Amino acid sequence: MFPLLAEQYSMLYTQKLLGPGVAHNMTFTLPLPADIDEARFSRAVSRFCAHQSALLTALEGTPPTAQRTGADLPEPVVVESADVARTVRERLAALHLADLHPVDVPLRAVFELVRGPGGPAVLVVAMDHLVSDARSSVVAARQLGALIESGQYRPGLPEPGDYADWCRRRAADGGRSARRETAAWQAALDGVSPLRDPALRGAAGPAVLTQRDHVHDGGELDGTVRRLSAELGVSEFTTVATLLALVLWQRTGQRDFVVQTPVSTRRRQQVDEVVGYFINERPLVCHVDEDRSLVDHARAMYRASLRAVRHSHLSVPELAEAVPAYRTALEDDGVGYVQLHVSRGTGELPGSGRPDAMVARTSELGAFMPGRPMTCTTVRFDFDPQQTLVRSFFGGARSAAGSAGEIADSVVALLRRAAGEGHQPVAKLMG
């Protein structure tokens, strides 16, 4: 038995706050030789899981307070198909939001080999998000590929106990830093009010989850964010976060609020090759002054981003308990919960595949069932020289489902017109 990570407590809290369907499994595919030997494939999966023990864990307690590792290894499934590509798409869609196993069963992943008669074979993998992050998918694909091909991986797999040891170490680190971290967030969140989403006012119809993908072909947006970031002297993440804060100010009229963002806690080499959920959520504290320049706002956002990284040991429920202003920002009735992701990749995000349309596409994912009246908006910008994917996610009344896309589009428009305007007051820039 060993403790849950603070990051896992944070995810469980967020799921309770925002309801089911807001967290997804980490899915990916791995092309394999058409004549893949089933025994070699099965051995590779077993060895991989024996070393990546996060995938063999079960949660203990109600609500969960610990986890344990089981001894049984997953049994890979072989799926025969006359149309491998179509079956792979169907299996990815089915596994994306599925409950892979009951939480008290020590298995957190599914491995399916899809193959056709004499044709290609594809390994479909789904790992529970509670024990895997985006980095875990990269690690798993590389390690599984090497194990299937040769039975070996260099540098080697982590030791089977590394995941449990890291969970224990993280718990100890959090205990040592709790007082300092709490004081930092109490000071940062002083005077900050909950963000009120206009989409809640006059909204009608059932509450739903929707996802909107908009692909911007070519390198125009990628080049624009690079140039503006260089002009402001900050990272691309900080640039986009600054623009998002200005869009939310214009949308709500509020000047002091928070935006949530995931923060990686993979900061030691020992966990580089470990499958696990090493992401903690932290607030970006936004203060907007219409007379200050975009450069000044970007520098302030840089400091807010640095604070989020430095003070990220405590779980979100612990932080909310210790800092009343943060709890209110998350749990007050009528809150607009906004989260930002900025990545640099190929335009593909886990579970989606590369969208093939250059016009915005919106999909309804199911019912939105938060713990209290609120909305949930997530915007993600995945920049790439070939194409940039802007993904917006919304939880709220169906009649207001377009609001997240409007926010994302407003950030894109502001990005395009902000170049060369860094020293202008933001009131003029937003004009």
Disulfide bonds with the S-S distance in Angstrom:
none
